[in-house]
Amino acid sequence: MLNGLFVFVALVSILTAAFTGGMEALTDSVLSSARNAIELAFGLIGVMAFFLGLMRVLSDSGLMASLARVVSPVMKLLFPSIPAASPAMSAMILNIAANMMGLANAATPFGIKAITELNKLNSKKGTATNDMVLFLAINTAGLAVLPSGMIAIRAALGSTNASGIFLTTWFASGCATAVGITAALLLARLPRYRASEPTLFNQEHSPIHQSREELAVDTLEGHTDPAPPSSPRRLLLWLFWVVFLVGASITFLDRIKTEQGSDVFREMTSYWLLPAIIAGALLYGWSRRTPVYDALVDGAKEGFDVAIRIIPYLVAILVAVGMFRACGALEILTGVLAPLTSLIGMPAEALPMALLRPLTGSGALGIASEAMTSHGPDSLIGYMVSTYQGSTETTFYVLALYFGVARIKNGRHALPACLLADIAGVLGAVWACHLLLN
């Protein structure tokens, strides 16, 4: 479906430019978008390498297996065919958790790792499995607990209640997640998608016919649990966290003398959370005598290879999006849909953001910032675009990136399921913002 969509968007953009006089802008956009895609890909190399290296530390130290066991009851309900001890399960958990905390840079490597591991269980390479589609629907729904990035932008633009989008974001992203899960499960039952459904294989490449418990045993065969932490190492681990919390407390108390306590807490949560996660992973591995540096380097090599492989897919999707914007097609589509969206209470000024968000994160962020600058971050339009940005994901970018890494040509029902989640998120945001402000 992505193949046909790419061709359609490119051809429509060229024809639109021919009739609107935007051919020069379209040509410039093709070149600049291709250049930006390469810059983005090279920018991802470091992030991918580090976080996949960190993931190897978590895996070798046994923390990922422990994490999978804790949340396995919920994940088994959603992914009953995936062994609880599979690396795919742990990677999905880390991806979802990172997205919920607003750590988008950390979520992407975990998501790519999850799709790669799920593809190892796939008997029909090149075709998405039901588990892949369901995971991507959850991923692109953008379930958010801490939309820290959008809150920081609202504060920078002079909002008197920058964190006011918490409730609207929770509601909108919750709606998107519920609809995405439901759509992925129901669409998989349609004859069209059932006919192309791949069978699953376990990690020894034999068809899955055992129980989940047997599969878990197979997955862990040959696995040696890390050594439990010694008393000195356990003491040093706790000492680090005590010192860390003391430092955080001192910083918090010092800043609330001149700033509001809620703003300080929000900013510290945003900027202190990722370092705390990194420290926790390294300390956990070190305390169990895992060779942390070697594991990090081995995982980073995998991250480097993955980042290089995604370049062609990034170029294709970003060039198509750039063409669509540069030719004026987005403005035309906005004008056509504005009378319809006004019926559900969506202002025309917020519509470009809703249309652009599934296509490009940076473009949507620019539209959101512009709308808040023009109308105010605490206006209805400001709340709506903030909620869109904080509670939805760049669907086409994620699908192109994740499927590109796994070399998935047939995405089956992934795109409709993810787009339905996006629509639910937008409608939920509209309703929640009207309810909050009225």
N, C-alpha and C positions, 0 to 999 in steps of 0.2 A: 504493500500500500504506500509506503514511503517513496518507492520509485516513481509510481504514477503521480503522487502528489508533488514531488520535486519537478517533474516535467511540466505538470499543469501550472504550477506557480511561476516557473521560469517563462513559459510561453505567454501566459496572461500578462506578466510584467512587461515583456517586450512589446506586445500589442498595445497595452495601455500607454506605454511610453511613446509609441508611434503616434497615438491620437492626442496625447496631452502635451507634446513637445518636450518630453522629459528624457529623450534618448541620451543626451549628454550626461545628465545626472545618473542615469542608469548605467552607462558605461563606466563612469567614475566609481560608482558603487560596487560594480563587479570587481574592479581592481583593488579598491580599498578593503572590501570585505574579505577577499582572498588573503590580503596581507594581514588583516586583523586576525583571521583564523590561525595563521601560522604563529603570530605573536601569542595568541591565547594558548595554542598547543604547547609552545615552548615554556609558557608560564606555568602550565599544568605539570610539566615534567618534574619540577622540584616538589610540588605538592603531592603528586602521585607517588613519587619515589619515597618520600618521607613517611606518608601515612600507610602505604602498603608495607614499608619496613616496620613501622610500629605495629601493624597488624600481625606480622610474623612474630614479633616479640610476644604479643598477646597469645598467639596460638601456641608457640613453643613453651610458654610458661604455664599453660593450662587454663588461663583466665577465660579464653573464649569458650572453651568447653563448659566451664562453670557457669558463665553467663547464659549459654544456650540451655543448660539444665534449668536455670531459674525461670526463664520465660517460655520454656518449651510447651507448657500446657496451652498457652494462647497460640503460639506459632504452629503447634500440631493441628489445632482446629483449622487454621488457614492453609497450612501446607502439610496435609496428612501423608503425602507420598515422599516427603523429604526426610531422610534419617535425621534424628534429633542431634546427632553428633557430627553431621556433615559440616564442613567449612562454610558451605553456602548458608546454612542456618545462622551461624555466628555473624557472617558478613552482612546478612540482611538485618539482623538485630542492630548491629552497629550503625548501619546506614540510616535506619529509621530513627534511632536514638539521636544521631547527629543532626538530622533534619529537624527533629522536634525541638532541639536546643538552638536552632538557628546557625549551626556550624556547617554551612553549605560546602565550604572547601574540603572539610573532612569527610562529608557524606559521599562525595563523588567517587573517591578511590574505593570506599567500602562498597558502593553500589556496583561499580565495575567488577570488583572482586566477586560479588554475589552472583552476577550474571555469568561470569566466567565459570564459577563452580557449578552453577545450575546447568550450564551447557555440558559439563562433564557427565551429567546424568541423562543427557538427551540422546536418544537413539537415532534421531533424524536431524543431523547437523544442518543448520541453515533455516530451520523452522522453529519458531518460538513455542515453548511448552506452556501449559496452563499456569504452571508455577511462575514462570518468567513474567507472563502477562499480569498475574495478580500482584507480584512484587512491584512491577513498574506502575501499576495503577495506584498502589499505596504510596510509592515514591513520588509520583507526579502530583498526587493529591496535596502534598505539602503539609501534612499534619504538623502544626506548630504549637509549641508551648511557650517559647521565648523568641518572638520576632525582633531580636535585638537590633539587626541592621536597620530596619524600617523605623524603629523607635528613635535610633540615633539621628536619622535624617530628619524626622519630624522635630526633634529637639533643636537641631541646627537651623531649621527654618522658622523657629520662634514659636512653636506650639506651647500653649499653656498647660497641656495635658498630653505629653508625648506618649505616655504609656496607656492612653485611653483606648488604643486599638487592641488591647489584650482580649477583651471579651468578644469583640467582633471577629478577630482573627481566630480565636478558639472555635467559635461557632461555625464560621465559614470553612475552615480547614477540616473540622469534624464532619460537616455535611459532605465535603468533597471526598473525604476518605470513605465514608459510609457508602456513598454512591459508587465510587471507584471499585470498592470490593464487591458490591452487589452486581455491578455491570460486568466485571471480569468473570464472576462465577456464573451468571446467567447467560452471557454471550457464548461461553464455552460449551453450553448445551445445545446451541443451535446446530442444525445438520451441517451447515456450511463449514463451521469451525470444528465440529466433531470429526468430520471426514479427514481433516488435515492434522489431527491431534497426534503428536509423537508419543510413542511408548517411552517409558523411563528405564534407565539402566542404573545399577548401583555402581560404585566406584571401581569395582573389578570388571565392569563392562559385561555383566550378565543381566538378563531381564529381571526387573523387579517383580517378585512374586512372594517374597517373604513378608513377615510381619514387620512392623516398625521396630520392634525390639530386636529382631534378628538382624535387621539392617544396621541398627546402632552398633551391635556387636561386631559386624563385618567392618564397619567404618573405623572402629577403634582397634581392630586387630593389629597387633604389633606396636601399639602406642604405649609408651612408657610415661607414667605420670611424673611430673617434675618433683624434685625433692621438696619436702616441707621446709619452711624457713627455719633457720636456726634461731636460738634465743637472741644472740647479738644482732643478727640482721633484723629480726622482728622489732627489737628495741630501737634500732636506728630508723626503721620505717616509721614507727609511731612518733619518734622524735622529730622527724622531718615534718610530719603533718601538724604537730603541735607548733613548731616554729612557723610554718606556713600560715596557720590560722591566726597566730599572734600578729604576724606581719599584716595580714588582711584586716584584722581588727584595728590595728594602729592606723592603717591607711583610711579605713572607714571613719573612725572617730575624728581624724584630722580633717577630712574633707567635709564632714557634716557641719563643721563650724562656719563654712562659707557657702555650702550648697544644701539643697533639700535632700533629706535622707532617702526618699524614694528614688531620686535621680542617681544618687551615689550608688545605691544598691543595684539599680539596673545596669549602670555602666560597669561596675565591678563584676557583676555576673557575666556580662558580655565579654570582658577582656581577661578575666581571671579563670574562666571555665576551661578554655582550651589548654593553657599551661598546666592546670591541675590534672587534666586527663592525661597529658603527656607524662607528667611526673608520676601519676598513679601507675601507668603502664610500665614505665621503666623500673620503678621501685618494686612492683609486683614480680617482674621478671628477674631482677637482681636478687630479691629476697629468696627466690627459689633456684638460685644458682644457674639460671639460664644465661648463656653467653649473649648478653643483650646487644653488644656492638655487632657481633657476627650475624645475629639474626636480623638486625636492622639493615645491615648491608645486603644480605641475601634477598630480603623483601624489597629493598629499594631497586635492585636490579630488575625485578619483575615490574615494578612501577615504571621504570624508564622504558622498558620494552612496550608496555601498554600505551604509554603516552605517545610514543612514536607511531604506533599503529592507528591511533585515532585521528591523525592529521587529515587524511583524505575525507573522512566523514564530517569533520568540523568545517573544512573548506566548502563542501557541498551544501550543508544546511545554512551556514552563515552567508554564503553568496546568494542563495535563494531568498533568504529573509531580507538581505540588503536590497536586492532587486525589487522586491515587493514594496518596500518602503519608498525607495527612490523614485519609482515611476508614478507615484501618486495613487496606486491602487488601494492603499490603506485608507486614504482620505475619502475615496469614492465609496468604499465599502462602509465606512463609518456613516457617511451621509445617507446611504440606502437603509441602514439598520436603525438609525437614530429614532425615526418615528415609532418603530416597533418597541425598542428598548425603553422609550419614555413611558410606555403603558405599564411597565413593571416598576417604575420609579427610578430608573437609571438615567441620570443626566447625560446629555450628549457629550459633555466635556470628559466624562469618565469612560466613555465607550472605547476610545483608542487604547487606553490602558488594558481593558479587558480583552481586546482583540490581539494586542501585541504581546501580552504576558506569556502565552503558550509558545511564542516564536523566539523571543530573545529576552534574556534577563536584563542585559545592560540597556537595551532600547526601552524596555518597559520601565526601568528605573528612571531613565531620563524623562519619559513622559510623566511619570508620577511626580518627580521633582518639579517639573514645569507646571503641572496642574496645581500643586500645593503652593507654589510661588505666586501663581496668578489668583487663586481663589482662597488661599489660606489653608494651613494644615488642619485647622480645627473646623473647617466648613464641611458640609455634607460630601462635597466632591473630594476634599482632602482626606476625609475618613475612608471613603470608598476606595480611592486609589491606593491608600496605605494598606488597607485590608487585602485588596487584590494581590499586592506585591508580597505581603507577609504570609498569605495563606494558599498560594498556588505556585506552580512550578513551570519551568520552561519545557513544556511537554515534547515538542519536536526536537529540541536540542538533546534532551535526555534519551529519547528513543534512538535518535541517530547515533549518539555517542555510545550507549550501552550495546545496542544491537550491532554497531560497527565493530566493536571490540570482539564480540562473540561471533561475528560474521553471520548474523541472522538476516536472511533475505526475505523470509516470509514471516511477518510479525503477527499474522492471524488477527485476533480481535484486540490487539494491544492499543492501537490508535483510537478506535471508537470508545473503548473503556476509559482511556485516559482523558479523552475530550469530554466525555460525559461527566467525569470527575471535575474537570475545569469548569464546565457550565454550572454544576451544582455549587462549586465554590463561589462563583460570581453571584449567583442568585442568593446564596446564603449571606454573602457580604452585603448585598443591596438591602435585604430584609433586616439584617442585624444593625446596619448603620441607620436606617430609618427609625427602627425601634429605639436605638440608643439616643438619637438626637431629637426625636419627637416625643 
